């Protein structure tokens, strides 16, 4: 399924920093490109940012140079990067713009830390990684189960199920196996 906005391809913004979870940035980045969307990565500074596992991505601009109104969707990968992204007022302003304009925002794993610091989660329902559950609750959000589709749902402890299956079967694991165990 190709996603367009009013029949046109989207401009997608990814905000991150050094220490991002490699797959949480790279997978959405390349999937958006595959669908024909224009993708821009922004960080604290222009230049390379490095993931937890050593992959590098070019940040095209610093947060301060982003004109949020020019973008249609926002992606915030997790890892350790959100710990520093959430300290940038410019990054928080970007997030607030997307919420105020009711534009799509994908926050992955620890990416929720940025949403919490931007003050946009209060009164909202949100699934989360157990490592940010208490922060999310303290910020006034309602932690809810993760809905994967109309047929299969898993609870907010999906990662617990993944860890249990990995302990049982080794490091490689299909997501469907983890969901079935949840």
N, C-alpha and C positions, 0 to 999 in steps of 0.2 A: 504494500500500500504506500503510495507516494503522498506525502503531506505537503500541501501548499497553503498559502494564506491568500484567500480571495483569488485563487487561480494563478498566483505567482510564487516563485520560489522564495524562500525566506532567507533573511540575513540572521545568522545565529552567532551569538556572542558566548564565548567560554571565558570565565574568569577563574584564574588559578595562580599558583606560585610554586616554587621549589618544594618538593616533598609530596606532590600529588600522587594519588594512587594511579599508577600507569594505565591500567585497563579502564578506569573510570573517566579518564580524559580521552585516551586514544580511541576507544570503541565509539563513543558518541561522535567524536571529531570525524572519524572516517565514515561512519554511517551517514552523517549529515552531508558530507561531500559526495558520497555515493548516490544520494537522493537528489543531487544537483543544487543543494543549498550553498550559500556563501558562508564560510565559517571564519571568524576572527578570534584569536586568543589574546587576552589582555592580562597583564600582571603588574607587579609593582614597578617594573621597568621594562623597556623594550629589550628583547634579546632572548637567549635560550633560558628555559626553565627545565629542571631535571626532576623526573619522577623518583619515587622511592626505590624503584628497581633499575634506575639508570637511563631510562628512555628520555630523550630530549625533545622538546617542542619549542618552536619559535613563537615567542610572544610578540605580536606585531605592534603593540602600543602599551604604554602605562595606563593604569586605571583613570588617571586624571585627564587623559586625551580622549576617552570614550564619550561619544555622544549617544547616550542610551536610546534616544528617540529614533535613531537610525536602524535599530535592531528589532527583530520580530520575536525572538526567543532567547532565553538565557539558560546556560548549563553551568552548574557549579559542581565540579568533581570533588571527591573526598580525599582521603589520605591525611597527611599532616599539613598540607597547604592551607586548608581553611583556618587553621590557627593563626596564620599571619594575614590572610586575606581579610579576616574579620576585624583587623586592627586598622584597616585603610578606610577612612571616611569616604573617599571617592568610590571605592568598591561598594560600600554600604549604600551610597546614593544611587548607584546603578541598580542594586537590588530593589530599593524602595520605588524607583521609577517603574520597574517591571510589574511590581505588585499594584501600584496605583493605576497603571495603565491596563491592568488585567491581561498582561501578555504571558505566554507560557514560560514557566520556570521549572527546570529539572535540577533538583538538588540531590546529589548522590552521596549516601553514607554520611561522612562527617561534614559534607557540604552544608548540612543543616545548621552548623555553627555560624555560618555567615548569615543565614536567615534569622537566627536568634539575635545576633548582634545588630541586625538591621531593624529589629523590632517589628517583624511582619508575621510572626507566628501566633500571636495571642488570639485565642478564640478559634483557631483553625484546627482541623483534623490533619494529622500527619503520621505516617509510619516512620520508623527510625531504626537505626543500628543501636544495639543496647548500650554502647559507649556514650551516646548522647541523649539517652532516654530521660535521665533526670534533668538535664539542662533544658530539654524541650518542655517537660512538664512545668519546670520552674518559670519558663517564659510564657506560660499560660496556654500552651497547645494541648490538645487532646490526642494522646497516642492511640492510634488505631491499627488494626491488622493490615497487612500488606495484601492488596487485592491484585492477583496476577491476571485473572480473566474471569469470565462469568461462571466458569466451571470449577476452576481450582483456586483456592485461597489458602494463604498461609498466615500464621500469626506473626506478631512483631518480632518474635524470636526466631525468624527464619535462619539467621546466622547460627543460632544454637543447633538447629537441625543440620545445617551444613557441617559444622564442626563435629557433631556426633557421627555423621556418615563418613567424614574424612578419617576420623579415628578408627572407624570400623573397616574402611575400604582403601585407605591410602589418600594421598593428596589430590588426585584427579577425581572430579566429581561432576556429574551432570546436574544442572539446576533442578531438573524434573525429579531426580532421585531425592534431592533435599526437600522438595515440596511434598513429595509423597510421604516422607518421614515426618513432616511437621504436623 
